[in-house]
Amino acid sequence: MNHRPYNPVNPPSTRSSLGAAAAGVATDRQQQRRVYAEVPPRVEYQITPLGSSLRPTLESLAGWMRTHGQTLAAGE
């Protein structure tokens, strides 16, 4: 299956496309994906230690966005 990378500017708009984006991250070993053979289908995701190592970087980026987000949204 070919997965598109998650794009925060143009996020997936349907459950299936969001699921495909999450599955793409799972193939990058940042999270584990477990599919259950149930009706309706159930899929659970769990972050891996590799994915957890991104937390300080993502928190820093989130802080930067809180500081500069309005400037970016204004197109300045």
Steps between C-alpha positions, in 0.01 A plus 500: 500500500635843410468752786506877461699684766293700748478864394384733782418777250263270310404226749312187395128567482351153529536221754658275238756762393580579864543128563731474199707792631525333843596169339774683309645627828482147639715376212760762601529323839382802700194310616378142511183402317286207611204388287229283657288261294169634628179639357503796487876513439714633783854635476706622795817706488769530765799733488841330504810616689626638167182706461518612865849638438336764277305652791752776598534605136123508446446696824759754383331528161159544667642784712640666190160472330326654802743793478498546121176337383302823457780655294507195273121495465504869402746421220760751622 
